[in-house]
Amino acid sequence: MLHWLTSLISKPLRRDPARQRQVDQETSRLALYHFPLCPFCIKVNRVIRKLNLKIEQRNAASDPNWADELQQFGGKLQTPCLKIEQQDGDRWLYESDDIIRYLRQRFATSQDLSKDHIA
């Protein structure tokens, strides 16, 4: 319930439409493996909403295929995990603080932040 309430209060970052399209294109190479009730996953998803990112959500609790993929390619069945598709191979980023740091460094740049919307 608290998660739902805080998501209503927190306004997402506003970007210029052209920049938002660019960010959407960049986030199409990301996927978040999560368990819905995991507090660390909720923490990451709050930042995703705040930064106005469209990241594919892969529920490893309800879809055994996502759980298998996470175990096989990521190396462990732990959430949250951000899969980052790169030219030289996929990167699997675990730990909520590391994921949040990556997202903020990558998508909360000076061109993304306005005076009234700081992530």
N, C-alpha and C positions, 0 to 999 in steps of 0.2 A: 504494500500500500504506500509506504513512504517513497519507494522508488518511483511509483506512478505520479505521486504528488510533486516530487522534485523535478521530474521531467516536464511537468506543466509550467513550473516557475522558471526554469532555465531556458533562455532564448537561444536558439542556434545562431551561430556565426553567420553574418550576411556578407556575401561576396558580390562583386560585379558579376553579371550573368556570364560573360565570356570566361572569367576566371573559374566560376563554379563549374562550367562545362569541362574545363581543363582538369580540375580536381576530380570530377566524376570519372573522366577517362583514366586518370591515374589510379583511382581507387578500384577500378574494374579489375585490377591485378591483385587485389587483396581479398582475403576471406578470413572471417573470424570463426574459429571452432569454439563452441561454448556449451555450457550446461545452463539452462534457464534460471535455476535457483542459486547458482554459484555467486557469492558476493563479489568475488574478484572479476567475474564476467560482467556483472551489473555495473561495477565501477568503470570498466573499459567502455561499455556501451553508453554510459552517461557522457563520457568524453567524445565518443563517436557522434552522438546527437549534438553535443555542444559545438563541435567543429563542423557540423553539417556535412558529414561524410556518408557516402552511399557504399557501404562495405557489405558484401554478401555474408549472411549469417548462416552458419552451419551447426545445427543443433546435434551434437554428438550423443546426447542422451536419448533422443527419439529416433535417430536414423543410424542404424548400425553401420551403414556404408561410410558415413562421415567418421564414426569412431574407428573403424578399421583403417581408413585412410590416414587419420591422425596418428594412430599407432605405427602403421607401416612406414610412412614417409617422414613423419615428424619425430618418431623415435619413442614416444611415450603417450599414454592416454591421460593427458593433463590439460585442463582448460583454465583460463583462456589461452588460446594459441592463435597467433596471427600468421597466416600463410602469405608470404610475399613472393609473387612470381617475378623472377629476374631473368635476364638473358643467360646468365651463367648457371642457372639452376634455382630452384625454390629455396627460400629461407624460411625457417620455422621459428618464430619468436614467441617464447613462453614468458611468463611472469607479467602480471598486470602493469606494474610500474614501468617495465621495459617497453611494453606495447604502448602505453600512454606517452612515454618519452619519445618514442619513434613517431607516433602520430602527431604530436605537438611540433616536433622539429620539422617534420615533413609538410604538414598542412596548416600550421599556425604561423606562417611567415609574416613579415611586415606587410607584404602586399595583401594578405588575407585579413589582417586585423584592422578594425576600425576603432575609433575612440570609445564607443559604447559596447563593444563586443570583444572582450579579451578572454581567451580560453585559459 
